[in-house]
């Protein structure tokens, strides 16, 4: 198996696990969707934010191939430097949650099926045109696996469900996390080296994102 095939498999697995989780959250009690999930987000809001990891693939995947050599970590650097408004990100999640309507399970199933078909076999050098630049698909798609996997964990944790992500998705998400950790500022390196080798705690409030 090539690394690119592994990334595609990880994306498919993460997308399907997200769909299964939305089905698990669909208790038939509408008020459950308004329970807290992550920060100020409700379960509905977080489902909306997470589904954007699928919708952006569909929206940004352009025709043809790219000559861009940018990598996954370059995408995160570009996002950081774009000064994204956290309140705008939060509102987009709420809006995406509302756009799913009352049949969130059916809407998410349809989106997952549509995006998986859109990717097909997927060429690693397919053009992805985002608000922060152009990327090859094999650089962009791992960021979507990371979003899907981490936020599906958040949803299942908030609902008290068992957290057992698909192995391929978890490994790809960890690979992205490793890139983010390695890209941390040099001032964080001593504490991170101690924490990640079991020699001390992570700095309070530190996040790879």
Secondary structure as GFF3:
##gff-version 3
##sequence-region A 1 209
A	DSSP	alpha_helix	3	25	.	.	.	ID=ss1
A	DSSP	three_ten_helix	30	34	.	.	.	ID=ss2
A	DSSP	beta_strand	36	38	.	.	.	ID=ss3
A	DSSP	beta_strand	41	42	.	.	.	ID=ss4
A	DSSP	alpha_helix	43	60	.	.	.	ID=ss5
A	DSSP	beta_strand	61	65	.	.	.	ID=ss6
A	DSSP	alpha_helix	72	81	.	.	.	ID=ss7
A	DSSP	alpha_helix	86	99	.	.	.	ID=ss8
A	DSSP	alpha_helix	104	119	.	.	.	ID=ss9
A	DSSP	beta_strand	126	130	.	.	.	ID=ss10
A	DSSP	beta_strand	133	136	.	.	.	ID=ss11
A	DSSP	alpha_helix	137	158	.	.	.	ID=ss12
A	DSSP	alpha_helix	167	182	.	.	.	ID=ss13
A	DSSP	three_ten_helix	186	188	.	.	.	ID=ss14
A	DSSP	alpha_helix	189	196	.	.	.	ID=ss15
###
